[in-house]
Amino acid sequence: MEKKPRIFTTPFASVYPLYIQKAARKGRTKEEVDEIIHWLTGYGGEQLQLAIDAGIDLETFFAQAPQMNPNAVLIEGVVCGVRVEDVADPLMQKIRYLDKLIDELAKGKKMASILRR
């Protein structure tokens, strides 16, 4: 049996502040990070905070996502040297999608572009 990548068992609560820090370094806000997470996963406000407080891992976070955005398939490009549209594992692809969206936010893209509007 293949061992799960460590990122799958990483608590969402431990990566969430990193997303906020990355955005803040470039003058973006926690609210914008939350908007991206809500757009991608359906987690908003209280639901997002409950997921953080519960200490669920990334695998559970995405498995229990209220509503994965059907437009997530429009997310393309490279993050951490990996082309997100070519990631074979569905969970790893969702994690990379979120990484890519936060990366775009930190690079100064407009929210309408990030959210594929």
Secondary structure in CASP SS format (residue, H / E / C, confidence):
PFRMAT SS
TARGET T0000
AUTHOR 0000-0000-0000
METHOD secondary structure of the structure
MODEL  1
M C 1.00
E C 1.00
K C 1.00
K C 1.00
P C 1.00
R H 1.00
I H 1.00
F H 1.00
T H 1.00
T C 1.00
P E 1.00
F H 1.00
A H 1.00
S H 1.00
V H 1.00
Y H 1.00
P H 1.00
L H 1.00
Y H 1.00
I H 1.00
Q H 1.00
K H 1.00
A H 1.00
A H 1.00
R H 1.00
K C 1.00
G C 1.00
R C 1.00
T C 1.00
K H 1.00
E H 1.00
E H 1.00
V H 1.00
D H 1.00
E H 1.00
I H 1.00
I H 1.00
H H 1.00
W H 1.00
L H 1.00
T H 1.00
G C 1.00
Y C 1.00
G C 1.00
G H 1.00
E H 1.00
Q H 1.00
L H 1.00
Q H 1.00
L H 1.00
A H 1.00
I H 1.00
D H 1.00
A H 1.00
G C 1.00
I C 1.00
D E 1.00
L H 1.00
E H 1.00
T H 1.00
F H 1.00
F H 1.00
A H 1.00
Q C 1.00
A C 1.00
P C 1.00
Q C 1.00
M C 1.00
N C 1.00
P H 1.00
N H 1.00
A H 1.00
V H 1.00
L H 1.00
I C 1.00
E C 1.00
G C 1.00
V E 1.00
V E 1.00
C C 1.00
G C 1.00
V E 1.00
R E 1.00
V H 1.00
E H 1.00
D H 1.00
V C 1.00
A C 1.00
D C 1.00
P H 1.00
L H 1.00
M H 1.00
Q H 1.00
K H 1.00
I H 1.00
R H 1.00
Y H 1.00
L H 1.00
D H 1.00
K H 1.00
L H 1.00
I H 1.00
D H 1.00
E H 1.00
L H 1.00
A H 1.00
K C 1.00
G C 1.00
K C 1.00
K C 1.00
M H 1.00
A H 1.00
S H 1.00
I H 1.00
L C 1.00
R C 1.00
R C 1.00
END
